[in-house]
């Protein structure tokens, strides 16, 4: 098994996590306004575009929480870097999606059923009260109780499944959304998270772990 570099990168602790999160959410919202939102097509309530923006934001928020946890607690520098990357990227995308909803005149939060916008996609509904790939509360509690190598392995296992759940959501949005901004982000999610799954699978093997069954 390839040895794991335990040296913590200095830059990871230079900026408080809360400052990073707030800055990225603000930046994401600003980018939403200047990258095409405001075009003639304004999605309506119940549209694929609105459903994707809301549900992918929720999906991303769990990834941000999990990534921040391991970034702060892991002593594995590769895990720390991955956690920082997931946290910063997905915080930025949450800001973009929430910015779209505001520009479209739609509420960020809604009582509408989650995943209803994917009603035509078999097998992509809610499972155990969570969206595809998301960890259950019990799994999150388990993760918080781990440390060392066990923490890194479980993080990789859960984040691989998390990405595997997000990609089909993005696939559906790419095929069915009405707005260019949603389709562009969906394509980016597909490409980046598919690539990250391959990277995380390799990291998991190096740490003696095995991939969980897909969601």
N, C-alpha and C positions, 0 to 999 in steps of 0.2 A: 504494500500500500504506500502511495506517495506521501512523504512527510508533509505535514501541514505547517505553514509559516505562522507562528503565534505572535509575531511582532505587530503591535497595533499601530496603524498609520496615524501620524500625528495630526494630519488635517481633519481626521474624522471627529476629533473632540474639540476642534477649534471653534466651531460655531454651534450654539445651543440648538437642539432639535426643534424646539418650538419656534425659534426665529426662522429656521429653514422652512418649516411647514407653512407658516403664515406668508412668508415671502413668495413661495411657490404657488400658493392658492391665489394670491393677488395677481401674480404674473400670469397665471393661467387664465384668469378671468379677463385680463387686459388683452391677452393674445386672442381670445375668443372674439373680441370685438373687431380686431384689425385683420383677421385672416379669413374673411368671407362672410361672417355672420352679418345680416343686414341685407343680404341678397333678396330678390323678389319672393322666393319660396320661404314661407314662414310655417313651420310645422304646427299642426293642431294638436290639441289634447287627444291622447289615445293613439298618436302616430308612432311608427317605428322609431323615428328620430327622437321624440321625447322619451319614449320608453327606454331606449338605449342610453340616453344621457343620464337618466335617473338611476337605472339599475346598474350600469357600469360604474357610476360614481359610488354606489353602495358596495359593489364588488371590490373596487379599488380601495375603498376605505379600510376594509379588512386587511388587504395586503399591506397598506401603509402601517397599520397597527402592528402586524406581525413582524414586518421588516424593521420597524423602530425598536421593537423588543430585542431582537437578536443583535442589532447594531450596537445597542447599549450594553448588552450582557455577554456577548460571545467574546472569547479570547482567540478566536480564529480570524486572522486578518482578511482572508478571502471571503469568509462569511460576512464580516463587517462591511466590506466594500460592496458586496452584492446587496446587503440590506440597505445600505445608503442609496444605491442606484435605484432599487425598486421603490423605496420611499420617495425619493425626489421626483422620479419620472411619473409615478402615479399620482402624487400630490399635484403636480403641474397639470395633468390631464383632468383631474377632478375640477380644478379651477376653470379649465376651458369649458367643460361640459356644463357646469353650473352657470357660467357666463352666457352660454348659448340659451339656456332656459330663461334667464332673465331678459335677454334681448328679444326672445320670442314671445314674451309676455306670459310665460307659464311658470307655475310655482316649482320651486326646487324639490319640495316634498309633496307627496300626494298620498291619498288613501287608496289609490288604484292598486289592483293586484299586481304584485311583482311578476315579471316574465310574461304578462299577458300579451305584450307586443310580439312575442315569439310563438303565438298560439298555433301557427302553421308548421312549426318545427318540432317533429316528434322527439320525445325523450329529453326536451330541454325545459321542463317545468321545474317547480320547486321540489326539493327532496329533503325531508326532515326539517322543513321550515327554513331552509337556506337555499340560495341560488347555486347553480352547478359549480362544483369545485371549491366552494367556500367551506371552511372548517366549522364544525359544530362548536357550541360553547364548551362542551366537555373537552374537545381537542385543544381548544385555546387554553383552557385551564391547565391541561397536561403540559403544554408547551411552556407556560410560565413557571412550572415547577422543575424544569430541566436546567442543566448547566453543562459546560464543557462540550465534549464530543457529542453527547446525546442531544444537546440543544441544537447543534449544527445539523445533525442528521435529520432530526424531526422537522426543523425549519425547511430544509431542502425538500423533504417528502411532501409537506403541506403546500409549499409554494409551487412545486411542479403541478400538483393537482389543481391548485388555484388557477394557474395559467391555462391548464388544459380545459377548465370550465369556461374561461373567458374567451378563448379563441372561437368556439362555435357561436357565441353571442355576437362577436365582431363579424364573423362570416355572414350571419343573417343580416346584420345592419348594412354591411357592404352591398349585399344583394338587393335589399328592400328599402333602404332609407331614401328620402327625397332630396336631401341637401348634400352639397359637395363636402361641406366641412365634416359632417358625420361620416361620410364614406371615406374621406381621407384619414380621419382618426381610426376608423375601423381597420383600414388597411395597415396602418402603423402598428396597431395592437397585434394584429395577426402576425406580422413580420417580426416584431421585436420579441413578443412573448414566445413565439415558436422557437426562435433562436435561443432565448434564455432557457427554455426547457432542455434543449440539448446540452447547454453549458452546465445546468444544474444536475442533470443526470450523470455527467462525467464527474462533477464534484462529489456527488453522492457515492458513486462507485469508489472513488479515491478514499473515502472515509468509511468504507466497509458497509454502506447502507444499500438498501434495495428500494426500487420504485414501487409506490403503492398502486393498487389497481386504479385505472382512470375513473373519473366521476361518471 
